[in-house]
């Protein structure tokens, strides 16, 4: 029975990470951070939301362990902790393109 609990915990952790990425603004943030670390102000400009909304998105990503922050003076910079999440996003993009071809020719 102990193994079953560990098994479920593993899937719950995966779920938390996938849920953290399951938002268009957060996907934009991840894509941008893959290219280079960014300060919150740059991400606000990118996403087009107010700073508090972007900070909430970053908090979700940080709580999932996908990004980390570094405070430098008055600015906070973010970077990916595991750039390989972009491979997952790339895989999803392949499914999107495949579905587009099948559904809309």
Secondary structure as a PSIPRED ss2 file (coil, helix, strand):
# PSIPRED VFORMAT (PSIPRED V4.0)

   1 X C   1.000  0.000  0.000
   2 X H   0.000  1.000  0.000
   3 X H   0.000  1.000  0.000
   4 X H   0.000  1.000  0.000
   5 X H   0.000  1.000  0.000
   6 X H   0.000  1.000  0.000
   7 X H   0.000  1.000  0.000
   8 X H   0.000  1.000  0.000
   9 X H   0.000  1.000  0.000
  10 X H   0.000  1.000  0.000
  11 X H   0.000  1.000  0.000
  12 X H   0.000  1.000  0.000
  13 X H   0.000  1.000  0.000
  14 X H   0.000  1.000  0.000
  15 X H   0.000  1.000  0.000
  16 X H   0.000  1.000  0.000
  17 X H   0.000  1.000  0.000
  18 X H   0.000  1.000  0.000
  19 X H   0.000  1.000  0.000
  20 X H   0.000  1.000  0.000
  21 X H   0.000  1.000  0.000
  22 X C   1.000  0.000  0.000
  23 X C   1.000  0.000  0.000
  24 X H   0.000  1.000  0.000
  25 X H   0.000  1.000  0.000
  26 X H   0.000  1.000  0.000
  27 X H   0.000  1.000  0.000
  28 X H   0.000  1.000  0.000
  29 X H   0.000  1.000  0.000
  30 X H   0.000  1.000  0.000
  31 X H   0.000  1.000  0.000
  32 X H   0.000  1.000  0.000
  33 X H   0.000  1.000  0.000
  34 X H   0.000  1.000  0.000
  35 X H   0.000  1.000  0.000
  36 X C   1.000  0.000  0.000
  37 X C   1.000  0.000  0.000
  38 X E   0.000  0.000  1.000
  39 X E   0.000  0.000  1.000
  40 X H   0.000  1.000  0.000
  41 X H   0.000  1.000  0.000
  42 X H   0.000  1.000  0.000
  43 X H   0.000  1.000  0.000
  44 X H   0.000  1.000  0.000
  45 X H   0.000  1.000  0.000
  46 X H   0.000  1.000  0.000
  47 X H   0.000  1.000  0.000
  48 X C   1.000  0.000  0.000
  49 X C   1.000  0.000  0.000
  50 X C   1.000  0.000  0.000
  51 X H   0.000  1.000  0.000
  52 X H   0.000  1.000  0.000
  53 X H   0.000  1.000  0.000
  54 X H   0.000  1.000  0.000
  55 X H   0.000  1.000  0.000
  56 X H   0.000  1.000  0.000
  57 X H   0.000  1.000  0.000
  58 X H   0.000  1.000  0.000
  59 X H   0.000  1.000  0.000
  60 X H   0.000  1.000  0.000
  61 X H   0.000  1.000  0.000
  62 X H   0.000  1.000  0.000
  63 X H   0.000  1.000  0.000
  64 X C   1.000  0.000  0.000
  65 X C   1.000  0.000  0.000
  66 X C   1.000  0.000  0.000
  67 X E   0.000  0.000  1.000
  68 X E   0.000  0.000  1.000
  69 X E   0.000  0.000  1.000
  70 X E   0.000  0.000  1.000
  71 X E   0.000  0.000  1.000
  72 X E   0.000  0.000  1.000
  73 X C   1.000  0.000  0.000
  74 X C   1.000  0.000  0.000
  75 X E   0.000  0.000  1.000
  76 X E   0.000  0.000  1.000
  77 X E   0.000  0.000  1.000
  78 X E   0.000  0.000  1.000
  79 X E   0.000  0.000  1.000
  80 X E   0.000  0.000  1.000
  81 X C   1.000  0.000  0.000
  82 X C   1.000  0.000  0.000
  83 X C   1.000  0.000  0.000
  84 X C   1.000  0.000  0.000
  85 X H   0.000  1.000  0.000
  86 X H   0.000  1.000  0.000
  87 X H   0.000  1.000  0.000
  88 X H   0.000  1.000  0.000
  89 X H   0.000  1.000  0.000
  90 X H   0.000  1.000  0.000
  91 X H   0.000  1.000  0.000
  92 X H   0.000  1.000  0.000
  93 X H   0.000  1.000  0.000
  94 X H   0.000  1.000  0.000
  95 X H   0.000  1.000  0.000
  96 X H   0.000  1.000  0.000
  97 X H   0.000  1.000  0.000
  98 X H   0.000  1.000  0.000
  99 X H   0.000  1.000  0.000
 100 X H   0.000  1.000  0.000
 101 X H   0.000  1.000  0.000
 102 X H   0.000  1.000  0.000
 103 X H   0.000  1.000  0.000
 104 X H   0.000  1.000  0.000
 105 X C   1.000  0.000  0.000
